[in-house]
Amino acid sequence: MNINKNYNFRGIFGIPVTPFNTDDSLDKKSLEKIIHFTIENGCNGIVMPVMASEYQTLTDLERKTIIKKTVQITNTRIPVVAGVTGNSNFHSLELAKFSEDTGVDAIIAMAPFNSPTNFKEIFSFFELLSNNIKIPIFIQNHSIGTPLNAKELSMLCEKLDNVKYVKEETKFAGQVSSSLIKKSKRNDCLGIMSGFSGRFLINDYKRGICGCMPGSHYGDIHSKIWNLLEQKKEDEAREIYNRLLPLINLENLYGISIFKEVLVRRGVISGATVRSPGKILLDKYDYEELKTLLESISDLFTWKI
């Protein structure tokens, strides 16, 4: 179990994919390798399993296996944030309790969204989590669920003791983040992290975010950008950012299929199998474009096979 609970939740918190064998079973060898990769490529934290990990296709046993393995391999080197979004409040609570008992440092969740909901139900969901665990809670504010505005996010952080962080990735996320920062006058919200594969990382940094949670396949490059921003070297950060942007645009189109193909080509996982629903097949033009773009940034990779 983790014993270091004094982490600074700041920087690039990488999200590993969940690797599968060709028969859709969990590839445990590649799982261990991608966890090591995420820790060793410069990420300041690790988040798993969430959307980029295909959490919605995993069994509860697989989710618990992934959380346990992540805590074991990380071994307090960087903070672990466990994804506990479930099909019901009780489902998420059970995953949250397991995660806390296993030794994670925080959890992240969306309120259940398989049926239409409202702010009252969302408040009750986060209140249930906050009252039953003692570690920090990230609200994942995503357009796929029930988007919350800055006032609602601020209220959750103010009223609930353990709800202290937000991952903001709704429409006009930057402006929502700025509004939330202004509303959190009493440090009720301790930090906001962005998403979107780091597509707006520099803009969001200027707004005052504490970090970003992108897929970890470019964790070394995202970390370079973040570290340069922290060192007040925006011009150098922007140069790297501009080189990475075409690849971020490509993955915005194809999602997890690209994440996994990049990781295969970087020698991290054995195969690019994506579970259904969500499987998108690349064609020869996509593969050619990906190869060209990866070659154009290969000098930026710090983690080598």
Buried (B, 14 or more C-beta within 10 A) or exposed (E): EBEEEEBEBBBBBBBBBBBBBEEEEBBEEBBBBBBBBBBEBBBBBBBBBBBBBBBBBBEEEBBBBBBBBBBEBBEBEBBBBBBBBBEEBEBBBBBBBBBBEBBBBBBBBBBBBEEEBEBEBBBEBBBBBBEEBEBBBBBBBBEEBBBBBBEBBBBBBBEBEBBBBBBBBBEEBBEBBBBBBEBBEEEBBBBBBBBBBBBBBBEBBEBEBBBBBBBBBBBBBBBBBBBBBEEEEBEBBBEBBEBBEEBBEBBEEBBBBBBBBBBBBBEBBBBBBBBEEEEEEBEEEBEEBBEEBBEEBEEBBEBEE
